[in-house]
Amino acid sequence: MMTPYPDPVPGPQALFNLPHSRTRVKVEMTLGILKARFQCPRGLRVSPERACDSTAACVVLHNIAPMRGERSPLLLMKMAKRNLK
């Protein structure tokens, strides 16, 4: 896993940190979407290989869900919030 430079000097290190942090945000948002739809990514305590397989399966199922007419978990959460008001 690549980590950002803790105290980057101006130049290549600083130029590396910005795209790194943007990519990390996208990855974390994607994992949040998968956790909202499926139970298995929550508290996953398995080997890295097994975690990769489980995540890939969730991504495939997540991409199939709209084809079957299932709603996005984010849409369902928004609808639930509106009903609570």
Secondary structure, 3 states (H helix, E strand, C coil): CCCCCCCCCCCHHHHHHHHHHHHHHHHHHHHHHHHHHCCCCCCCCCCHHHHHHHHHHHHHHHHHHHHHCCCCHHHHHHHHHHHHC
